[in-house]
Amino acid sequence: MGLYASNRGHDSIAVFRGAGVKGAMTPVGIFPTGGKEPRHFAVDPTGCFVLAENQYSNSIVVLRVHLPTGDLREVSSIENVPSPVCLVFLRQP
């Protein structure tokens, strides 16, 4: 799994990968979130998806993680979610 950072003005998520013993970060790429102002994002428990909450476009975009490279690709979106700013995955007991 990599390191993710949302870019609110750029409406994207930057992806980095750790390398070597010291864990130096290497840029993987910058990927659009499909909306405006990605206020928050969450990685699903499997590590296969990133969900980006786009506050100003009222949407949550589902991005698939290409595990070998860390690249992100939009696969789905949930529209008409008023100002989404946080998403949490709940674990079943």
PyMOL commands that set and color helices and strands:
alter all, ss='L'
color gray80, all
select helices_A, chain A and resi 55-57
alter helices_A, ss='H'
color red, helices_A
select strands_A, chain A and resi 3-7+12-19+24-32+38-43+49-54+59-65+72-79
alter strands_A, ss='S'
color yellow, strands_A
deselect
rebuild
show_as cartoon
